[in-house]
Amino acid sequence: MSEVVRKDFTNAPLCLSGRGVAKIFGMGNNKTTAVDYVDFDFHEGEFVSIVGESGSGKTTLSKMLLGLLNPSDGEILFQGKPRDISTGRKRKEYWKGIQAIFQDPFSSFNTFQKIDTVLLDCINMRGGRNLPKEKKIEMMTEACSFVNLKFAELTNKYPFELSGGQMQRLMIARIFLLRPKILLADEPTSMVDACSRATILDMLLNLRDETGMTVIFITHDIGLAYYISDTVYIMEHGKFVEFGKADEVIINPKAEYTKRLISDVPKIHEEWDLSTVDLLNA
């Protein structure tokens, strides 16, 4: 991966904020607080990572950010104003500004839609329905080239004919065409090999630099978060136990949970501590 140049977004305009955002499932003794009254500020052009283990609440939070779940309490603001997704029309308008890449590329595409249709839908969503056919092909070719794919080799194919890594890159090509203000990437590298992982992360960084979009990266891997992020939020049991500039959070962690996440990252130049591993039942 190329070296990331971190920027200070403290004074940049806000694109997505939350105040007292909570998600509670169930009632009474069966009540579970998945997201526990959190506050957050994500700025324009910022690369933010939300880091936590399974069950920490990060995926539930991401679904609320996307408008797929309604908060039980609190308020989410989009571009400084209270978000209104109360009708289908308003929700679609909101989705023009925020899009997502998920960890499972195989479930992210319609099996019966050819790649041409997938990309043309993106052009139509951005108001390009009446563009000449040649211009649409040019745009699709450019989007595929951005992620190191050749449109001429993809045309008339279905997504399932591609590898997992190619499908992930195709999802990024979609974002290149849609150009939303915010991209939410939920564990987008967890199902690809190390080489493809580095390639996809570089593409996300290049996409941010080229379009100025905010990237919210959801991950359990604090090492990845450190290398690509301007800002890091650490989430445990539905709460942000620590957040700040990546260097401050990872190099000088204050929360015990953050310290444990960092200690769990293997370091090849140090002897690994296997004292807590049950080797007989591993």
C-alpha positions as CSV (number, residue, x, y, z in Angstrom):
1,M,0.0,0.0,0.0
2,S,1.1,3.6,-0.6
3,E,1.9,5.7,2.4
4,V,-1.2,7.6,3.7
5,V,-0.8,11.4,4.3
6,R,-3.1,12.2,7.3
7,K,-4.9,15.5,7.3
8,D,-6.5,17.5,10.1
9,F,-10.3,17.8,9.5
10,T,-11.1,19.6,12.7
11,N,-12.3,22.8,10.9
12,A,-13.7,21.1,7.8
13,P,-17.4,21.3,7.2
14,L,-19.5,18.5,8.8
15,C,-21.2,16.0,6.5
16,L,-22.7,13.6,9.0
17,S,-23.2,14.0,12.7
18,G,-25.0,12.3,15.5
19,R,-26.2,13.3,19.0
20,G,-27.3,10.8,21.5
21,V,-27.9,8.1,18.9
22,A,-29.2,4.8,20.3
23,K,-30.6,1.6,19.1
24,I,-32.5,-0.6,21.5
25,F,-33.9,-4.0,20.6
26,G,-36.6,-5.8,22.6
27,M,-38.3,-4.7,25.8
28,G,-38.1,-5.2,29.6
29,N,-35.7,-8.0,30.6
30,N,-35.2,-8.9,27.0
31,K,-34.0,-5.4,26.1
32,T,-30.6,-5.1,24.3
33,T,-28.9,-1.8,23.8
34,A,-26.9,-2.3,20.6
35,V,-25.8,1.4,20.2
36,D,-25.7,3.2,23.5
37,Y,-26.3,7.0,23.0
38,V,-23.3,7.9,21.0
39,D,-22.1,11.2,19.5
40,F,-20.0,11.6,16.4
41,D,-18.9,14.2,13.8
42,F,-17.7,13.1,10.4
43,H,-16.2,15.8,8.2
44,E,-16.2,16.4,4.4
45,G,-13.3,14.5,2.8
46,E,-12.3,12.7,6.0
47,F,-11.4,9.0,6.1
48,V,-12.9,7.7,9.4
49,S,-12.6,4.2,10.8
50,I,-15.1,2.7,13.3
51,V,-13.3,-0.2,15.0
52,G,-14.7,-2.9,17.2
53,E,-15.1,-6.6,17.6
54,S,-18.2,-8.6,16.7
55,G,-21.1,-7.5,18.8
56,S,-19.7,-4.0,19.5
57,G,-22.5,-2.3,17.7
58,K,-20.6,-0.9,14.7
59,T,-22.7,-2.7,12.1
60,T,-26.0,-1.6,13.8
61,L,-24.7,2.0,13.7
62,S,-23.8,1.7,10.1
63,K,-27.3,0.5,9.2
64,M,-28.7,3.6,11.0
65,L,-26.3,5.9,9.2
66,L,-27.5,4.4,5.9
67,G,-31.2,4.8,6.9
68,L,-31.8,1.0,6.9
69,L,-32.6,1.1,10.6
70,N,-34.3,3.9,12.6
71,P,-32.7,5.1,15.8
72,S,-34.6,4.4,19.0
73,D,-33.4,7.7,20.3
74,G,-31.2,10.7,19.3
75,E,-30.7,12.6,16.1
76,I,-28.7,12.2,12.9
77,L,-27.8,15.3,11.0
78,F,-26.8,15.3,7.3
79,Q,-24.9,18.3,6.1
80,G,-25.7,20.2,9.2
81,K,-29.5,19.6,9.1
82,P,-31.7,17.0,10.8
83,R,-31.9,14.1,8.5
84,D,-35.4,13.5,7.1
85,I,-36.0,10.1,5.5
86,S,-39.7,9.9,6.5
87,T,-40.9,9.1,3.0
88,G,-39.7,6.8,0.2
89,R,-38.9,9.8,-2.0
90,K,-36.8,11.5,0.8
91,R,-35.0,8.2,1.5
92,K,-34.0,7.9,-2.2
93,E,-32.8,11.5,-2.2
94,Y,-30.7,10.8,0.9
95,W,-29.2,7.7,-0.8
96,K,-27.9,9.9,-3.6
97,G,-25.6,11.3,-0.9
98,I,-24.6,8.2,0.9
99,Q,-23.8,4.8,-0.6
100,A,-22.2,1.6,0.8
101,I,-19.8,-1.2,0.0
102,F,-20.4,-4.4,2.0
103,Q,-18.2,-7.3,3.0
104,D,-19.9,-9.9,0.9
105,P,-19.7,-9.0,-2.8
106,F,-21.7,-12.0,-3.9
107,S,-24.8,-10.8,-2.2
108,S,-24.4,-7.2,-3.3
109,F,-25.5,-7.7,-6.9
110,N,-28.6,-8.9,-8.6
111,T,-27.8,-12.3,-10.0
112,F,-29.9,-11.7,-13.1
113,Q,-28.5,-8.3,-14.0
114,K,-25.6,-8.0,-16.4
115,I,-22.6,-5.8,-15.4
116,D,-23.6,-3.3,-18.1
117,T,-27.0,-2.8,-16.4
118,V,-25.4,-2.4,-13.0
119,L,-23.2,0.4,-14.2
120,L,-25.9,2.0,-16.4
121,D,-28.2,2.2,-13.4
122,C,-25.6,4.3,-11.6
123,I,-25.3,6.7,-14.6
124,N,-29.1,7.0,-14.7
125,M,-29.2,7.7,-10.9
126,R,-26.9,10.6,-11.4
127,G,-29.2,12.1,-14.1
128,G,-27.4,10.7,-17.1
129,R,-30.3,8.7,-18.6
130,N,-30.5,10.8,-21.7
131,L,-26.8,10.9,-22.5
132,P,-25.7,9.4,-25.8
133,K,-24.8,5.7,-25.8
134,E,-21.2,6.5,-26.7
135,K,-20.8,8.8,-23.6
136,K,-22.3,6.2,-21.3
137,I,-19.8,3.6,-22.6
138,E,-17.0,6.1,-22.1
139,M,-18.1,6.7,-18.5
140,M,-18.4,3.0,-17.8
141,T,-14.9,2.4,-19.3
142,E,-13.4,5.1,-17.2
143,A,-15.0,3.7,-14.0
144,C,-13.8,0.2,-14.7
145,S,-10.3,1.5,-15.6
146,F,-10.2,3.4,-12.2
147,V,-10.4,0.0,-10.5
148,N,-8.1,-1.8,-12.9
149,L,-10.8,-3.6,-14.8
150,K,-11.5,-3.5,-18.5
151,F,-15.1,-2.7,-19.5
152,A,-14.6,-4.4,-22.9
153,E,-13.9,-7.7,-21.0
154,L,-16.9,-7.3,-18.7
155,T,-19.6,-6.3,-21.1
156,N,-22.5,-8.8,-21.3
157,K,-21.1,-10.8,-18.4
158,Y,-22.9,-11.4,-15.0
159,P,-21.3,-10.5,-11.7
160,F,-21.1,-14.1,-10.6
161,E,-18.7,-14.7,-13.5
162,L,-16.1,-12.6,-11.7
163,S,-13.8,-13.4,-8.8
164,G,-14.5,-12.0,-5.3
165,G,-11.8,-9.4,-5.7
166,Q,-13.1,-8.3,-9.1
167,M,-16.6,-8.0,-7.7
168,Q,-15.3,-5.8,-4.8
169,R,-13.6,-3.6,-7.4
170,L,-16.8,-3.5,-9.5
171,M,-18.6,-2.2,-6.4
172,I,-16.0,0.6,-6.1
173,A,-16.5,1.3,-9.9
174,R,-20.2,1.8,-9.0
175,I,-19.2,4.4,-6.4
176,F,-16.9,6.1,-8.9
177,L,-20.0,6.6,-11.1
178,L,-22.4,7.6,-8.4
179,R,-20.0,9.9,-6.6
180,P,-21.9,10.2,-3.3
181,K,-20.9,12.6,-0.6
182,I,-20.4,9.7,1.8
183,L,-19.2,6.2,1.3
184,L,-19.8,3.7,4.1
185,A,-17.5,0.7,3.6
186,D,-18.5,-2.2,6.0
187,E,-15.6,-4.7,6.2
188,P,-15.0,-4.5,2.4
189,T,-11.7,-6.4,2.6
190,S,-12.6,-9.3,4.9
191,M,-13.4,-11.8,2.2
192,V,-10.4,-11.2,-0.1
193,D,-6.7,-12.2,0.1
194,A,-4.0,-9.9,1.4
195,C,-2.9,-8.7,-2.1
196,S,-6.5,-7.8,-3.1
197,R,-7.0,-6.2,0.3
198,A,-4.2,-3.7,-0.2
199,T,-5.4,-3.0,-3.7
200,I,-9.0,-2.2,-2.6
201,L,-7.8,0.0,0.3
202,D,-5.6,2.0,-2.1
203,M,-8.6,2.4,-4.4
204,L,-10.8,3.7,-1.6
205,L,-8.1,6.2,-0.7
206,N,-7.7,7.3,-4.3
207,L,-11.5,7.6,-4.6
208,R,-11.6,9.9,-1.6
209,D,-8.7,12.0,-2.9
210,E,-10.3,12.3,-6.4
211,T,-13.9,13.0,-5.4
212,G,-13.5,14.6,-1.9
213,M,-16.1,12.2,-0.5
214,T,-16.1,11.2,3.2
215,V,-15.3,7.5,3.7
216,I,-16.6,5.7,6.9
217,F,-14.7,2.4,7.2
218,I,-16.2,-0.2,9.5
219,T,-13.7,-2.8,10.6
220,H,-12.5,-5.1,13.4
221,D,-8.9,-4.7,12.3
222,I,-7.3,-1.9,14.2
223,G,-4.1,-2.3,12.1
224,L,-5.9,-1.5,8.9
225,A,-7.7,1.4,10.5
226,Y,-4.4,2.9,11.6
227,Y,-2.8,2.8,8.2
228,I,-5.7,4.3,6.2
229,S,-7.5,6.6,8.6
230,D,-7.4,10.3,9.5
231,T,-9.7,9.7,12.5
232,V,-10.5,6.6,14.5
233,Y,-13.5,5.7,16.7
234,I,-13.2,2.7,19.0
235,M,-16.5,1.0,19.8
236,E,-17.2,-1.4,22.7
237,H,-20.6,-2.6,23.8
238,G,-22.4,0.1,21.9
239,K,-20.3,3.0,23.1
240,F,-17.3,5.0,21.7
241,V,-14.7,4.4,24.4
242,E,-12.1,6.4,22.5
243,F,-11.9,8.6,19.4
244,G,-9.5,11.1,17.8
245,K,-6.8,11.4,15.3
246,A,-5.4,8.0,14.2
247,D,-1.9,8.7,15.5
248,E,-3.2,9.8,18.9
249,V,-5.6,6.9,19.4
250,I,-3.3,4.1,18.1
251,I,0.1,5.4,19.3
252,N,-1.1,6.7,22.7
253,P,-4.3,4.7,23.5
254,K,-6.1,5.6,26.7
255,A,-8.9,3.1,26.9
256,E,-8.1,-0.4,28.1
257,Y,-10.2,-1.9,25.2
258,T,-8.1,0.0,22.7
259,K,-4.9,-1.3,24.3
260,R,-6.2,-4.8,24.1
261,L,-7.1,-4.5,20.4
262,I,-3.6,-3.2,19.7
263,S,-2.0,-6.0,21.7
264,D,-3.9,-8.6,19.6
265,V,-2.3,-7.4,16.4
266,P,0.6,-9.9,15.7
267,K,4.0,-8.3,15.3
268,I,6.4,-10.3,13.2
269,H,9.5,-8.8,14.8
270,E,8.4,-9.8,18.3
271,E,8.0,-13.2,19.9
272,W,4.3,-14.0,20.0
273,D,2.7,-14.5,23.4
274,L,0.7,-17.8,23.1
275,S,0.2,-18.2,26.8
276,T,-3.5,-17.5,26.5
277,V,-4.1,-20.0,23.7
278,D,-5.4,-23.5,24.5
279,L,-3.2,-25.4,22.1
280,L,-4.9,-28.7,22.9
281,N,-8.3,-27.5,21.8
282,A,-7.2,-25.1,19.1
